Amino acid sequence: MTTQKMMHATEATNLADILERVLDKGIVIAGDIKIQIADIDLLTIKIRLLVASVDKAMEMGINWWQSDSYLTSKPKEAELELENKMLKERLDRLETRIKAE
C-alpha cells in the first residue's frame, strides 16, 4: 500500500511565484529607530521600503527615477544643452569684442 503525502498550497508555491505576487501587489516595510537619553530624542531615523514592480509603482504615483539625473540621461542632456548655449553666447561676445578692436 502506497501512501501519498497531501501537498499544501504553501509547499507548492515557489520563490518565483512569491516574488511575482509581491511585485504585482507591492509590499511596504516600515520602521523607526529612535535613540534617546533621559527622555531626550537624540536621533530618529524613519525607514520606509517599498518593493513593487515598475508598473505598480507608477500606478501608485511613484516615478522619481524618471527625473533622477543619476538614473536617466534626459536631465544630463538638458544640462549639456544649456551649457552649450551659454558657451556659444560667450564665444559670440568674445568674437564681437575682437572685431571691435
C-alpha positions as CSV (number, residue, x, y, z in Angstrom):
1,M,0.0,0.0,0.0
2,T,1.4,3.4,-1.0
3,T,0.8,6.5,1.0
4,Q,0.6,9.8,-0.7
5,K,1.5,12.9,1.0
6,M,-1.1,15.7,0.7
7,M,0.6,18.8,-0.8
8,H,-0.3,22.0,0.9
9,A,-0.5,25.3,-1.0
10,T,2.5,26.7,0.8
11,E,4.6,23.8,-0.3
12,A,3.6,24.2,-4.0
13,T,4.4,27.9,-4.0
14,N,8.0,28.5,-5.1
15,L,10.1,31.6,-4.8
16,A,9.3,32.9,-8.3
17,D,5.6,32.8,-7.5
18,I,6.1,34.7,-4.3
19,L,8.2,37.3,-6.0
20,E,5.7,37.7,-8.8
21,R,2.9,38.3,-6.2
22,V,5.0,40.8,-4.2
23,L,5.9,42.8,-7.3
24,D,2.3,42.7,-8.6
25,K,0.7,43.8,-5.4
26,G,3.6,45.7,-3.7
27,I,4.8,45.4,-0.2
28,V,5.7,48.1,2.3
29,I,8.1,47.6,5.2
30,A,8.3,50.5,7.7
31,G,10.2,51.1,10.9
32,D,11.6,53.8,13.1
33,I,14.9,53.8,15.0
34,K,14.9,56.3,17.9
35,I,17.9,57.0,20.2
36,Q,17.1,58.6,23.5
37,I,18.9,59.5,26.6
38,A,16.9,60.6,29.7
39,D,13.7,61.0,27.5
40,I,15.6,63.4,25.1
41,D,15.5,62.4,21.5
42,L,19.0,62.4,20.1
43,L,18.3,60.8,16.7
44,T,15.3,59.5,14.9
45,I,15.6,57.5,11.7
46,K,12.5,56.7,9.7
47,I,12.9,53.7,7.4
48,R,10.4,53.0,4.6
49,L,10.9,50.4,2.0
50,L,8.6,49.7,-0.9
51,V,9.0,46.6,-3.1
52,A,6.9,46.6,-6.2
53,S,7.2,46.4,-10.0
54,V,7.8,49.5,-12.0
55,D,4.2,49.3,-13.4
56,K,2.7,49.0,-9.9
57,A,4.9,51.9,-8.6
58,M,3.8,54.1,-11.5
59,E,0.2,53.1,-10.8
60,M,0.7,54.4,-7.2
61,G,2.2,57.6,-8.5
62,I,5.8,56.8,-7.7
63,N,8.1,57.7,-10.5
64,W,11.1,59.6,-9.0
65,W,13.6,57.6,-11.1
66,Q,12.4,59.2,-14.3
67,S,13.8,62.6,-13.2
68,D,16.8,61.4,-11.2
69,S,19.9,62.7,-13.0
70,Y,21.9,59.6,-11.9
71,L,19.4,57.2,-13.3
72,T,18.4,58.9,-16.6
73,S,20.3,60.8,-19.3
74,K,17.5,63.3,-20.0
75,P,18.5,65.8,-17.3
76,K,22.1,65.4,-18.3
77,E,21.3,66.2,-21.9
78,A,19.3,69.3,-20.8
79,E,22.3,70.5,-18.7
80,L,24.6,70.0,-21.6
81,E,22.3,71.9,-24.0
82,L,22.2,74.8,-21.5
83,E,26.0,74.8,-21.1
84,N,26.4,74.6,-24.9
85,K,24.1,77.6,-25.3
86,M,26.0,79.6,-22.7
87,L,29.3,78.8,-24.3
88,K,28.1,79.9,-27.7
89,E,26.8,83.2,-26.3
90,R,30.2,83.7,-24.6
91,L,32.0,82.9,-27.8
92,D,29.8,85.4,-29.8
93,R,30.6,88.1,-27.2
94,L,34.3,87.5,-27.5
95,E,34.3,87.5,-31.3
96,T,32.3,90.7,-31.2
97,R,35.0,92.3,-28.9
98,I,37.8,91.1,-31.1
99,K,36.2,92.6,-34.2
100,A,35.6,95.9,-32.4
101,E,39.3,96.3,-31.6
